[in-house]
Amino acid sequence: MLTASRQHLNLADDLLVYLVAVVTITVLGGFWPAVLAAVAASLLLNWYFTEPLHTFTIQQPRELLACCCS
């Protein structure tokens, strides 16, 4: 759903959606599912929403902080 609306959203919007998902998993699942969800969210943000797409390389230094601290 987020990749289809990628043209209309920026990285901060995508980050907030993933953050809501991680918080929801934390409330429902506890600590270890939350850790797994946070790592997965960080990797998925990097893969799908940071340039160059579909790599784990980050082109903009400011996006490194957003992906790692999500």
C-alpha positions, 0 to 999 in steps of 0.5 A, a space after each residue: 500500500 505504501 509503495 503504491 503511494 510513494 509519489 505522494 508521501 515522503 520518508 517521514 510519512 512512511 516512517 510514521 506508518 511503520 512506527 504505528 505498526 511497531 507500537 501496535 506490535 509492542 502493545 499486543 506482543 511484548 518485547 521480543 516481537 517489538 524488537 523484531 518488528 523494529 528491525 524489520 521496519 528499519 530494513 523495509 524502510 531502507 529497501 523500499 523508500 530510500 534512494 537508491 531503491 531496492 538496495 541497502 545503500 543509503 544515498 542521503 546521510 539524513 536518511 540514515 538517522 531516520 532508518 536506524 532510529 525508527 
